[in-house]
């Protein structure tokens, strides 16, 4: 079963005018391409597949959905669209719909209650803040063929962390 909720306290673009080859995108500190690809979430015991996530190019976004397959059915539990520029994302997750885009923020600027996010950093970490005045955030961590996505609701009395996906590369890309 897909676990959706946990509680917890220069390379420049190149191209020649006469050439039809599209210009390459310059990498930046906002690079979100590490989320691109196909991912699978498995159970800790038995390595049973619980969920799939595909984040593939769709126009100016890397878009896709998390599908819970633990019951034998393909049930969409979350959808994502990460802007290729890395500056924003929209998502919709079962029981926590999001209407407005989240904007990229520096994880080190967030309150001390998010020290767990910096401590987990094993690769790239991207943080996105919900529209003001909400205290909702989305963290994405990737590296070593692993990807984790958490939604965080930081209320004054407590911090709720919803694990939206936690898995490994599956190889469709």
Secondary structure, 3 states (H helix, E strand, C coil): CCCCCEECCCCCCCCCCCCCCCCCCCCCCCCCHHHCEEEEEECCCCCCEEEEEEEEEECCEEEEEEEECCCCCCEEEEEEEEECCCCEEEEEECCEECCCCEEEECHHHCCHHHHHHHHHCCCEEEEEECCCCCCEEEEEEEECCEEEEEEEEECCCCEEEEEEEEEEECCCC
